[in-house]
Amino acid sequence: MRSPDFIRERAKTLRRAMTQPERTLWALLRRNRMGLHFRRQHPIGPFVLDFYCATAKLCIELDGPSHTERAEYDQRRTAWLGREGVRVLRFSVEEVETRSAVVLAAIAQAAPPSTA
């Protein structure tokens, strides 16, 4: 689904201003070590996904402190993405910073066998 122009512009802005945990995970995902091609700050419909693998229809979201206040929004967003056939995995920034190997293993396990 094509996103509106303002969402695509927002994605470009977010790519330039990634947080440290996003940079850490991107460094791990971008080398395609798992056989998956991820895009960062990828627009889909009305949303910008932190990381997205189109072939696996897999979204990876990093949840920082602000996400505890936005739990209802995140639930609606996850439900919308699910209706579009996109699976969402959420990790805390702490998990990425302290247990990156576990995060990568969970991502690899979530990808369908035909895409990994």
VMD Tcl script that builds the backbone (N, CA, C; Angstrom):
set m [mol new atoms 348]
animate dup $m
set s [atomselect $m all]
$s set {name element resname resid chain x y z} {
  {N N MET 1 A 0.843 -1.184 0.000}
  {CA C MET 1 A 0.000 0.000 0.000}
  {C C MET 1 A 0.886 1.244 0.000}
  {N N ARG 2 A 0.636 2.118 -0.944}
  {CA C ARG 2 A 1.416 3.340 -1.059}
  {C C ARG 2 A 1.023 4.326 0.048}
  {N N SER 3 A 2.025 4.932 0.614}
  {CA C SER 3 A 1.810 5.893 1.696}
  {C C SER 3 A 1.650 7.304 1.131}
  {N N PRO 4 A 0.941 8.158 1.856}
  {CA C PRO 4 A 0.841 9.555 1.446}
  {C C PRO 4 A 2.219 10.219 1.447}
  {N N ASP 5 A 2.348 11.274 0.659}
  {CA C ASP 5 A 3.632 11.981 0.536}
  {C C ASP 5 A 4.185 12.421 1.890}
  {N N PHE 6 A 3.326 12.920 2.782}
  {CA C PHE 6 A 3.838 13.422 4.063}
  {C C PHE 6 A 4.388 12.279 4.920}
  {N N ILE 7 A 3.860 11.078 4.772}
  {CA C ILE 7 A 4.387 9.919 5.511}
  {C C ILE 7 A 5.747 9.524 4.939}
  {N N ARG 8 A 5.880 9.546 3.633}
  {CA C ARG 8 A 7.171 9.212 3.014}
  {C C ARG 8 A 8.233 10.240 3.396}
  {N N GLU 9 A 7.865 11.511 3.470}
  {CA C GLU 9 A 8.811 12.543 3.906}
  {C C GLU 9 A 9.195 12.341 5.370}
  {N N ARG 10 A 8.220 11.954 6.193}
  {CA C ARG 10 A 8.502 11.681 7.604}
  {C C ARG 10 A 9.494 10.520 7.721}
  {N N ALA 11 A 9.339 9.502 6.894}
  {CA C ALA 11 A 10.256 8.355 6.911}
  {C C ALA 11 A 11.676 8.803 6.571}
  {N N LYS 12 A 11.815 9.673 5.586}
  {CA C LYS 12 A 13.145 10.182 5.225}
  {C C LYS 12 A 13.778 10.922 6.402}
  {N N THR 13 A 12.983 11.734 7.065}
  {CA C THR 13 A 13.478 12.480 8.229}
  {C C THR 13 A 13.917 11.523 9.332}
  {N N LEU 14 A 13.110 10.510 9.585}
  {CA C LEU 14 A 13.440 9.539 10.632}
  {C C LEU 14 A 14.700 8.744 10.297}
  {N N ARG 15 A 14.933 8.463 9.022}
  {CA C ARG 15 A 16.161 7.749 8.629}
  {C C ARG 15 A 17.399 8.554 8.977}
  {N N ARG 16 A 17.296 9.861 8.868}
  {CA C ARG 16 A 18.436 10.728 9.172}
  {C C ARG 16 A 18.646 10.915 10.663}
  {N N ALA 17 A 17.627 10.641 11.466}
  {CA C ALA 17 A 17.694 10.911 12.905}
  {C C ALA 17 A 17.429 9.644 13.720}
  {N N MET 18 A 18.056 8.559 13.335}
  {CA C MET 18 A 17.849 7.300 14.048}
  {C C MET 18 A 18.414 7.384 15.464}
  {N N THR 19 A 17.743 6.709 16.380}
  {CA C THR 19 A 18.237 6.645 17.755}
  {C C THR 19 A 19.407 5.660 17.816}
  {N N GLN 20 A 20.146 5.683 18.901}
  {CA C GLN 20 A 21.274 4.756 19.032}
  {C C GLN 20 A 20.830 3.290 18.984}
  {N N PRO 21 A 19.758 2.908 19.681}
  {CA C PRO 21 A 19.318 1.508 19.571}
  {C C PRO 21 A 18.912 1.134 18.136}
  {N N GLU 22 A 18.295 2.060 17.410}
  {CA C GLU 22 A 17.954 1.797 16.007}
  {C C GLU 22 A 19.220 1.613 15.172}
  {N N ARG 23 A 20.230 2.430 15.417}
  {CA C ARG 23 A 21.497 2.279 14.689}
  {C C ARG 23 A 22.142 0.929 14.991}
  {N N THR 24 A 22.079 0.531 16.250}
  {CA C THR 24 A 22.656 -0.757 16.648}
  {C C THR 24 A 21.967 -1.909 15.917}
  {N N LEU 25 A 20.638 -1.915 15.939}
  {CA C LEU 25 A 19.919 -2.994 15.264}
  {C C LEU 25 A 20.114 -2.932 13.757}
  {N N TRP 26 A 20.132 -1.737 13.190}
  {CA C TRP 26 A 20.344 -1.592 11.754}
  {C C TRP 26 A 21.704 -2.163 11.349}
  {N N ALA 27 A 22.719 -1.918 12.153}
  {CA C ALA 27 A 24.046 -2.457 11.850}
  {C C ALA 27 A 24.011 -3.979 11.821}
  {N N LEU 28 A 23.175 -4.588 12.640}
  {CA C LEU 28 A 23.068 -6.041 12.664}
  {C C LEU 28 A 22.216 -6.582 11.517}
  {N N LEU 29 A 21.176 -5.849 11.136}
  {CA C LEU 29 A 20.258 -6.315 10.097}
  {C C LEU 29 A 20.734 -6.026 8.676}
  {N N ARG 30 A 21.450 -4.948 8.497}
  {CA C ARG 30 A 21.736 -4.475 7.145}
  {C C ARG 30 A 22.692 -5.353 6.354}
  {N N ARG 31 A 23.449 -6.160 7.000}
  {CA C ARG 31 A 24.412 -7.016 6.306}
  {C C ARG 31 A 23.764 -8.254 5.697}
  {N N ASN 32 A 22.470 -8.415 5.903}
  {CA C ASN 32 A 21.724 -9.514 5.295}
  {C C ASN 32 A 22.260 -10.876 5.744}
  {N N ARG 33 A 22.757 -10.956 6.947}
  {CA C ARG 33 A 23.347 -12.198 7.454}
  {C C ARG 33 A 22.335 -13.327 7.604}
  {N N MET 34 A 21.076 -12.982 7.803}
  {CA C MET 34 A 20.045 -13.997 7.986}
  {C C MET 34 A 19.359 -14.352 6.673}
  {N N GLY 35 A 19.817 -13.763 5.578}
  {CA C GLY 35 A 19.162 -13.989 4.297}
  {C C GLY 35 A 17.907 -13.163 4.126}
  {N N LEU 36 A 17.737 -12.152 4.965}
  {CA C LEU 36 A 16.570 -11.268 4.895}
  {C C LEU 36 A 17.022 -9.862 4.539}
  {N N HIS 37 A 16.254 -9.202 3.709}
  {CA C HIS 37 A 16.572 -7.822 3.338}
  {C C HIS 37 A 15.610 -6.890 4.079}
  {N N PHE 38 A 16.151 -6.112 4.994}
  {CA C PHE 38 A 15.340 -5.168 5.757}
  {C C PHE 38 A 15.515 -3.752 5.229}
  {N N ARG 39 A 14.450 -2.986 5.326}
  {CA C ARG 39 A 14.478 -1.551 5.052}
  {C C ARG 39 A 14.260 -0.857 6.386}
  {N N ARG 40 A 14.888 0.298 6.543}
  {CA C ARG 40 A 14.701 1.042 7.793}
  {C C ARG 40 A 13.751 2.195 7.562}
  {N N GLN 41 A 12.986 2.493 8.592}
  {CA C GLN 41 A 12.008 3.590 8.554}
  {C C GLN 41 A 11.201 3.521 7.256}
  {N N HIS 42 A 10.524 2.394 7.086}
  {CA C HIS 42 A 9.795 2.112 5.845}
  {C C HIS 42 A 8.324 2.502 5.981}
  {N N PRO 43 A 7.826 3.350 5.064}
  {CA C PRO 43 A 6.416 3.742 5.126}
  {C C PRO 43 A 5.499 2.657 4.562}
  {N N ILE 44 A 4.453 2.366 5.296}
  {CA C ILE 44 A 3.382 1.475 4.831}
  {C C ILE 44 A 2.075 2.116 5.254}
  {N N GLY 45 A 1.239 2.409 4.285}
  {CA C GLY 45 A -0.033 3.057 4.598}
  {C C GLY 45 A 0.200 4.313 5.408}
  {N N PRO 46 A -0.501 4.460 6.538}
  {CA C PRO 46 A -0.357 5.672 7.350}
  {C C PRO 46 A 0.771 5.598 8.383}
  {N N PHE 47 A 1.600 4.567 8.315}
  {CA C PHE 47 A 2.612 4.346 9.343}
  {C C PHE 47 A 4.022 4.293 8.769}
  {N N VAL 48 A 4.998 4.548 9.642}
  {CA C VAL 48 A 6.414 4.362 9.314}
  {C C VAL 48 A 6.920 3.267 10.253}
  {N N LEU 49 A 7.385 2.170 9.662}
  {CA C LEU 49 A 7.867 1.026 10.436}
  {C C LEU 49 A 9.353 1.179 10.699}
  {N N ASP 50 A 9.797 0.830 11.901}
  {CA C ASP 50 A 11.216 0.957 12.224}
  {C C ASP 50 A 12.059 0.146 11.240}
  {N N PHE 51 A 11.732 -1.135 11.074}
  {CA C PHE 51 A 12.435 -2.005 10.135}
  {C C PHE 51 A 11.405 -2.915 9.481}
  {N N TYR 52 A 11.581 -3.175 8.185}
  {CA C TYR 52 A 10.591 -3.980 7.469}
  {C C TYR 52 A 11.267 -4.869 6.445}
  {N N CYS 53 A 10.893 -6.142 6.450}
  {CA C CYS 53 A 11.340 -7.108 5.448}
  {C C CYS 53 A 10.122 -7.446 4.597}
  {N N ALA 54 A 10.131 -7.006 3.342}
  {CA C ALA 54 A 8.972 -7.190 2.466}
  {C C ALA 54 A 8.737 -8.659 2.128}
  {N N THR 55 A 9.798 -9.413 1.858}
  {CA C THR 55 A 9.605 -10.811 1.466}
  {C C THR 55 A 9.005 -11.643 2.596}
  {N N ALA 56 A 9.351 -11.329 3.824}
  {CA C ALA 56 A 8.807 -12.052 4.981}
  {C C ALA 56 A 7.561 -11.371 5.537}
  {N N LYS 57 A 7.239 -10.173 5.029}
  {CA C LYS 57 A 6.144 -9.356 5.577}
  {C C LYS 57 A 6.291 -9.264 7.099}
  {N N LEU 58 A 7.501 -8.872 7.502}
  {CA C LEU 58 A 7.875 -8.831 8.909}
  {C C LEU 58 A 8.320 -7.426 9.294}
  {N N CYS 59 A 7.719 -6.902 10.330}
  {CA C CYS 59 A 8.039 -5.573 10.863}
  {C C CYS 59 A 8.714 -5.749 12.213}
  {N N ILE 60 A 9.814 -5.025 12.409}
  {CA C ILE 60 A 10.505 -5.016 13.690}
  {C C ILE 60 A 10.362 -3.618 14.276}
  {N N GLU 61 A 9.824 -3.538 15.476}
  {CA C GLU 61 A 9.629 -2.260 16.150}
  {C C GLU 61 A 10.442 -2.227 17.431}
  {N N LEU 62 A 11.106 -1.112 17.659}
  {CA C LEU 62 A 11.837 -0.902 18.911}
  {C C LEU 62 A 11.006 0.002 19.805}
  {N N ASP 63 A 10.770 -0.458 21.005}
  {CA C ASP 63 A 9.945 0.289 21.943}
  {C C ASP 63 A 10.810 0.931 23.011}
  {N N GLY 64 A 10.812 2.245 23.000}
  {CA C GLY 64 A 11.507 3.017 24.019}
  {C C GLY 64 A 10.544 3.418 25.113}
  {N N PRO 65 A 10.971 4.313 25.987}
  {CA C PRO 65 A 10.127 4.741 27.114}
  {C C PRO 65 A 8.787 5.335 26.693}
  {N N SER 66 A 8.723 6.009 25.566}
  {CA C SER 66 A 7.470 6.651 25.150}
  {C C SER 66 A 6.392 5.640 24.776}
  {N N HIS 67 A 6.768 4.407 24.477}
  {CA C HIS 67 A 5.782 3.423 24.046}
  {C C HIS 67 A 4.881 2.953 25.174}
  {N N THR 68 A 5.292 3.098 26.420}
  {CA C THR 68 A 4.404 2.727 27.517}
  {C C THR 68 A 3.212 3.675 27.573}
  {N N GLU 69 A 3.408 4.911 27.145}
  {CA C GLU 69 A 2.322 5.888 27.120}
  {C C GLU 69 A 1.475 5.742 25.864}
  {N N ARG 70 A 2.001 5.027 24.865}
  {CA C ARG 70 A 1.313 4.893 23.577}
  {C C ARG 70 A 0.851 3.470 23.320}
  {N N ALA 71 A 0.603 2.711 24.354}
  {CA C ALA 71 A 0.265 1.294 24.210}
  {C C ALA 71 A -0.991 1.095 23.363}
  {N N GLU 72 A -2.002 1.904 23.579}
  {CA C GLU 72 A -3.251 1.763 22.818}
  {C C GLU 72 A -3.018 2.056 21.330}
  {N N TYR 73 A -2.262 3.098 21.037}
  {CA C TYR 73 A -1.920 3.426 19.650}
  {C C TYR 73 A -1.150 2.274 19.009}
  {N N ASP 74 A -0.178 1.727 19.745}
  {CA C ASP 74 A 0.613 0.609 19.223}
  {C C ASP 74 A -0.267 -0.604 18.937}
  {N N GLN 75 A -1.264 -0.860 19.782}
  {CA C GLN 75 A -2.175 -1.988 19.564}
  {C C GLN 75 A -3.004 -1.780 18.293}
  {N N ARG 76 A -3.514 -0.563 18.106}
  {CA C ARG 76 A -4.293 -0.277 16.888}
  {C C ARG 76 A -3.422 -0.421 15.647}
  {N N ARG 77 A -2.205 0.070 15.743}
  {CA C ARG 77 A -1.262 0.003 14.630}
  {C C ARG 77 A -0.921 -1.449 14.295}
  {N N THR 78 A -0.640 -2.247 15.313}
  {CA C THR 78 A -0.331 -3.658 15.108}
  {C C THR 78 A -1.520 -4.390 14.488}
  {N N ALA 79 A -2.731 -4.062 14.939}
  {CA C ALA 79 A -3.934 -4.679 14.370}
  {C C ALA 79 A -4.087 -4.308 12.897}
  {N N TRP 80 A -3.852 -3.041 12.556}
  {CA C TRP 80 A -3.956 -2.596 11.159}
  {C C TRP 80 A -2.930 -3.334 10.295}
  {N N LEU 81 A -1.699 -3.408 10.783}
  {CA C LEU 81 A -0.650 -4.111 10.039}
  {C C LEU 81 A -0.989 -5.588 9.886}
  {N N GLY 82 A -1.556 -6.195 10.916}
  {CA C GLY 82 A -1.967 -7.593 10.837}
  {C C GLY 82 A -3.007 -7.817 9.759}
  {N N ARG 83 A -3.952 -6.889 9.626}
  {CA C ARG 83 A -4.956 -6.998 8.561}
  {C C ARG 83 A -4.320 -6.885 7.176}
  {N N GLU 84 A -3.175 -6.216 7.107}
  {CA C GLU 84 A -2.446 -6.095 5.840}
  {C C GLU 84 A -1.501 -7.281 5.621}
  {N N GLY 85 A -1.497 -8.225 6.568}
  {CA C GLY 85 A -0.659 -9.407 6.437}
  {C C GLY 85 A 0.765 -9.231 6.940}
  {N N VAL 86 A 1.009 -8.171 7.709}
  {CA C VAL 86 A 2.348 -7.888 8.235}
  {C C VAL 86 A 2.425 -8.348 9.687}
  {N N ARG 87 A 3.408 -9.172 9.983}
  {CA C ARG 87 A 3.650 -9.617 11.354}
  {C C ARG 87 A 4.560 -8.606 12.041}
  {N N VAL 88 A 4.249 -8.268 13.282}
  {CA C VAL 88 A 5.014 -7.267 14.022}
  {C C VAL 88 A 5.717 -7.930 15.202}
  {N N LEU 89 A 7.032 -7.721 15.287}
  {CA C LEU 89 A 7.809 -8.134 16.451}
  {C C LEU 89 A 8.259 -6.876 17.168}
  {N N ARG 90 A 8.081 -6.851 18.467}
  {CA C ARG 90 A 8.483 -5.691 19.262}
  {C C ARG 90 A 9.589 -6.082 20.226}
  {N N PHE 91 A 10.582 -5.204 20.302}
  {CA C PHE 91 A 11.684 -5.393 21.239}
  {C C PHE 91 A 11.904 -4.077 21.966}
  {N N SER 92 A 12.304 -4.170 23.225}
  {CA C SER 92 A 12.630 -2.956 23.961}
  {C C SER 92 A 14.027 -2.502 23.545}
  {N N VAL 93 A 14.308 -1.232 23.740}
  {CA C VAL 93 A 15.644 -0.731 23.418}
  {C C VAL 93 A 16.681 -1.414 24.301}
  {N N GLU 94 A 16.294 -1.766 25.519}
  {CA C GLU 94 A 17.223 -2.457 26.415}
  {C C GLU 94 A 17.611 -3.820 25.861}
  {N N GLU 95 A 16.640 -4.541 25.283}
  {CA C GLU 95 A 16.943 -5.843 24.695}
  {C C GLU 95 A 17.960 -5.721 23.561}
  {N N VAL 96 A 17.768 -4.720 22.726}
  {CA C VAL 96 A 18.681 -4.519 21.602}
  {C C VAL 96 A 20.075 -4.179 22.103}
  {N N GLU 97 A 20.152 -3.359 23.115}
  {CA C GLU 97 A 21.456 -2.920 23.615}
  {C C GLU 97 A 22.178 -3.984 24.432}
  {N N THR 98 A 21.433 -4.855 25.117}
  {CA C THR 98 A 22.093 -5.810 26.015}
  {C C THR 98 A 21.998 -7.268 25.572}
  {N N ARG 99 A 21.033 -7.586 24.719}
  {CA C ARG 99 A 20.827 -8.976 24.308}
  {C C ARG 99 A 20.592 -9.064 22.810}
  {N N SER 100 A 21.448 -8.447 22.024}
  {CA C SER 100 A 21.233 -8.383 20.581}
  {C C SER 100 A 21.212 -9.763 19.925}
  {N N ALA 101 A 21.987 -10.702 20.423}
  {CA C ALA 101 A 21.986 -12.051 19.844}
  {C C ALA 101 A 20.623 -12.721 20.013}
  {N N VAL 102 A 19.982 -12.503 21.157}
  {CA C VAL 102 A 18.649 -13.056 21.399}
  {C C VAL 102 A 17.637 -12.397 20.462}
  {N N VAL 103 A 17.753 -11.093 20.268}
  {CA C VAL 103 A 16.865 -10.366 19.363}
  {C C VAL 103 A 17.008 -10.912 17.942}
  {N N LEU 104 A 18.239 -11.069 17.480}
  {CA C LEU 104 A 18.464 -11.594 16.126}
  {C C LEU 104 A 17.930 -13.014 15.977}
  {N N ALA 105 A 18.086 -13.833 16.990}
  {CA C ALA 105 A 17.567 -15.198 16.937}
  {C C ALA 105 A 16.034 -15.192 16.838}
  {N N ALA 106 A 15.377 -14.317 17.575}
  {CA C ALA 106 A 13.919 -14.212 17.520}
  {C C ALA 106 A 13.454 -13.742 16.141}
  {N N ILE 107 A 14.186 -12.819 15.547}
  {CA C ILE 107 A 13.838 -12.341 14.208}
  {C C ILE 107 A 14.004 -13.466 13.191}
  {N N ALA 108 A 15.103 -14.189 13.252}
  {CA C ALA 108 A 15.344 -15.298 12.327}
  {C C ALA 108 A 14.267 -16.379 12.485}
  {N N GLN 109 A 13.869 -16.632 13.702}
  {CA C GLN 109 A 12.842 -17.644 13.953}
  {C C GLN 109 A 11.487 -17.202 13.432}
  {N N ALA 110 A 11.200 -15.918 13.459}
  {CA C ALA 110 A 9.897 -15.404 13.031}
  {C C ALA 110 A 9.749 -15.379 11.511}
  {N N ALA 111 A 10.867 -15.369 10.792}
  {CA C ALA 111 A 10.799 -15.324 9.332}
  {C C ALA 111 A 10.365 -16.676 8.791}
  {N N PRO 112 A 9.452 -16.688 7.840}
  {CA C PRO 112 A 9.051 -17.957 7.228}
  {C C PRO 112 A 10.260 -18.666 6.619}
  {N N PRO 113 A 10.312 -20.004 6.682}
  {CA C PRO 113 A 11.472 -20.749 6.166}
  {C C PRO 113 A 11.824 -20.434 4.713}
  {N N SER 114 A 10.856 -20.102 3.891}
  {CA C SER 114 A 11.140 -19.839 2.484}
  {C C SER 114 A 11.855 -18.516 2.272}
  {N N THR 115 A 11.838 -17.618 3.277}
  {CA C THR 115 A 12.485 -16.323 3.113}
  {C C THR 115 A 13.809 -16.246 3.830}
  {N N ALA 116 A 14.058 -17.129 4.767}
  {CA C ALA 116 A 15.313 -17.066 5.530}
  {C C ALA 116 A 16.407 -17.870 4.866}
}
mol reanalyze $m
mol bondsrecalc $m
mol representation Tube
mol addrep $m
